[in-house]
Amino acid sequence: MAASAPTTKTTIPFYRDTRMIAIILQVAFAIVVLVGIWYLYTNMMAGLRRVNLLPNFGFLTTPAGFPIAESVIAYDPSMTYGRAFIVGVLNTLRVAITGIVLATLLGVLIGICRLSGNWLLRNTAVAYVEIVRNVPLLLQLIFWFLLTKAFPRVQESVNLGGLLYLNNRGVTMAWPEAGAAYGAWTPWLWVGLIAGVAFYAVRRYQFVQRDRPGVALPWAALIAGGIVLVGYFVAGLSGGGWPLVLDVPALQRFNFVGGLTVTASFAALLAGLVIYTAAFISEIVRSGIQAVNKGQREAARAVGLTNSQALRLVIFPQAMRIMIPPTTSQYLNLTKNSSLAIAIAYPDLFYVGNTINNQTGQAVPVILLLMLSYLSVSLLTSLLMNWYNKRIQLVER
Amino acid sequence: MATTDVTQGRNRPARPTIDVIGWLRENLFSSWLNVIITLALLFVIFQLVSSLAGWLLTAQGWPAVVANLKLLMTWTYPAAQLWRPQLALFLVALLLGLSAGVWRGIALGLAMGLGIIFTTLAIPAFFLTPVAAQVSLPAWLMLLAAAALVAGGYFAGVAAGQRLRWPLIIAWLLLYPVVILIIHGFGGVLPVVKTNLWGGLMLTLLLSVSGIVLSFPLGIMLALGRRSDLPVVKWFCIAYIELIRGVPLVTVLYMGSLLLPLFLPGGENIDQFVRAMVAVTLFSAAYLAENVRGGLQAIPKGQAEAARALGLNTLQSTLLITLPQALRAVIPVLVGQFIGLFKDTSLVVIVGLADLLGAAQTVVGQPEWLGTPGGVWRETFLFIAVIYWVFSFTMSRTSRRVEQQLNVGKH
């Protein structure tokens, strides 16, 4: 194309010079975009000025005045909007983190079931995936929520062994809490942890030195667990009472006292998100395992590993490399989908943001804050998963 | 176990014939663990099925569903104008049938799925009490007519063959505006039906189709922009795509609902449907851009170079050479995106539109059913869940088949 004689260097007009064209195009593009944004911005400001609601982040330091049903940190209506927003962020993180852990466990389990030799198990897993994937998540969430609402009242809770109660306000369960001898037990916890880590590090070092494979983690866990368990009995038998006591919920006149109570909204949201996301994760797990070369399994069997050893030690580590990127996007989806909590009254980020907007009318700052929060959570998840992905990728020359 | 390996044709070992007992032993009772799993699962499945069947037989909420079929399908669309959505449905059925005859492939799969759905639905619809004061066709007749149009279109398409290709492509392109025109009216020949009367399944379908169709131009431009050599364009596209993909659809809908009226002069007059449509389009465009980008990356570089060598400029080579190939390669992915959008449009409930899910929530809240023990929510939500399921399942199965066909063609 540019095979013309070198002497024409000065004669190329600027509108034929590809570099000039590129710059002109980009400047034009930037002008169009900026003018568009400026147009929308001035319209918005004019409209907001008319209704006297100019964007202003000042409301964040004024008292919120609305209650939030559940919170990880201390909160009451006299605290600020900023505090309320943080409560929302923490509630989103709470459901997202719990959901990601549970969805991964359930998803891996179902993914393995889909590859089982047992016809019934395999097809039950297929049915689960096909039913759950093809129905909107919001519908499922509302279903779970209404199901919890159909449970009996608190006074007539469904009693499962005196340790777990189901009622229309949620789930109340027995939960371990620190007892009288907890202080005497804590040193043992630290010693056990340090001993386990030290053992693991030393063994790994030895394996690397001798250039031989070996198992260190189960032994390290056993040592740590043993020390902690011995400490538990020593502390428990020497002083008055055990280090941990089970806080069993007791039904008072209007509600339960003690134990751990999970609200119906949280339980329904968690159940919906986990069941929905697990269906997608199980598909990723299945295709990841199937994508590992068949020869790998055959070779593992040939060197004498059992089927489960082959899966655990040979197939799964390789399948992990294929599974991480799509699983990351499922984690992101779960976090973003937690915003549907507004339909079932779980006070997550979006719910709190919506309430703040309804009270203050500050739509623009609230939307900016919402988007920024979700973006940061998404970016953080991506970064973490990318770091993990890099760590387990095959190192090639 | 599987004997699919291609050994020398004639000497392939005979496939062992397995009797029922042998099959059971191999697939259900091969080890002690499997025996336990099978028995436990059988027990659980029996419990589930028997309690579900018991509930289905005794459920008292079905009258709520039957009495509100019109609400669930088309919301408060005037009964006298119901022939308009029906006409739109017939148009789609006919076009799909014709395309199935001409192209086979994905169109045939979709047409068969749709035809089967229509025919099966016609049977219960025949026995249900007709919608009160319905001026248009009874539901069962409409469904059968639509199925007949699919089938008739197929045979006509087969008979006409490739001659119909271009007319059909043009018809598909015109379909979306024509359908919107028929349903809305725009005050010309037909009386206007305002969008606040739209709802139910009709709204769900219109919104998800709008999301895909309208996001096409924007999505393709974003995809091309992201691959552009011009850094300003490239970074703008990356920023847009990643921003939208990093936030939930609810926040985008919320933005459309709250900020769109502020952005445009006289924006307060924009109705909720258009606000939701704009939001869904802006959201869908970011995902479409990433899918199309995947397709563009799959096109070998030689294609663009060959186009250059033939003297096409960048615009021509993109529009005539790379883009058509990329779009064809990503059809199954786009069907997947459409399924996702079809399910996700249920979120417009949150900004106050009555789509299929919103209509169902209204039905559940109707005072007539307060006396029903346990409420009518189980029946109503089961009904719409089945609708959602049938649509998504059919589409995903079809797209998977097409994907397999494409893969077979590649090797």
Interface residues (C-beta under 8 A of the other chain):
Chain A: M1 A22 L25 Q26 F29 A30 V33 L40 N43 M44 G47 L48 S116 G117 N118 W119 L120 L121 T124 E130 I131 R133 N134 V135 P136 L137 L138 L139 I142 F143 L146 A150 L332 K336 N337 S339 L340 I342 A343 F350 N354 N357 A363 V364 I367 L370 M371 Y374 L375 S378 L379
Chain B: N27 L28 S30 N34 I37 T38 L41 L42 I45 D229 L230 P231 V232 V233 F236 L243 R245 G246 V247 P248 L249 V250 T251 Y254 M255 L258 L259 P261 L262 F263 L264 P265 G267 R308 I339 K343 D344 S346 L347 V349 I350 L357 Q361 G374 G375 W377 F381 I384 A385 Y388 W389 S392 F393 S396
